[in-house]
């Protein structure tokens, strides 16, 4: 069973300009998660912005070679399905060069599968997709996001197709520890600060501008780690279990 609602390969309309599709393929315990891809269309200052997001198949250190091959194949299938989904729900706008973002935990290490990921997800975008961290991140910072303490890998991305560069550009970018909850949930006593994810968050400030702008490194605001130097100096955080 893959979640309480089986959506298959047909995008389901949840509300106006909002769509979701559950992935057809999965491997291992991820098949209990109902992972998929979502879409929201919004208008900023009268200009459309297409936002796609996903949480894709994870890999697990306990897997043998055969199981790892299955997780890689499932991720590849999910990317292909997401590309078809993006084209189905927003293809006409993408052809017109309307600004688009693809974000989420794509579970692809920057050193493996990245080229294939970029190639697959770029298919619906005639102006291509760029990796926002690679293009605008702090020099020398690889943008590692997993786990929260001394992360050695990067699983989380923002990919952009900003053909309308006269209106939208990247301002500041950082990774952050600031994904916390301070409110009790049900009968659980979690009123103290708790991390709600075992990943670092990716924070990107997108700005409207009449001219091109360059991203700058986000300085430490107390809840933000910024570059790796800020992360190393940040107060140690006890992460939850290693899941992704």
Secondary structure as GFF3:
##gff-version 3
##sequence-region A 1 244
A	DSSP	beta_strand	12	15	.	.	.	ID=ss1
A	DSSP	beta_strand	18	22	.	.	.	ID=ss2
A	DSSP	three_ten_helix	28	32	.	.	.	ID=ss3
A	DSSP	beta_strand	36	44	.	.	.	ID=ss4
A	DSSP	beta_strand	47	55	.	.	.	ID=ss5
A	DSSP	alpha_helix	65	95	.	.	.	ID=ss6
A	DSSP	beta_strand	99	105	.	.	.	ID=ss7
A	DSSP	alpha_helix	114	122	.	.	.	ID=ss8
A	DSSP	beta_strand	130	131	.	.	.	ID=ss9
A	DSSP	alpha_helix	132	136	.	.	.	ID=ss10
A	DSSP	beta_strand	156	161	.	.	.	ID=ss11
A	DSSP	beta_strand	168	176	.	.	.	ID=ss12
A	DSSP	beta_strand	180	181	.	.	.	ID=ss13
A	DSSP	beta_strand	194	195	.	.	.	ID=ss14
A	DSSP	beta_strand	201	208	.	.	.	ID=ss15
A	DSSP	beta_strand	216	217	.	.	.	ID=ss16
A	DSSP	beta_strand	224	226	.	.	.	ID=ss17
A	DSSP	alpha_helix	228	233	.	.	.	ID=ss18
###
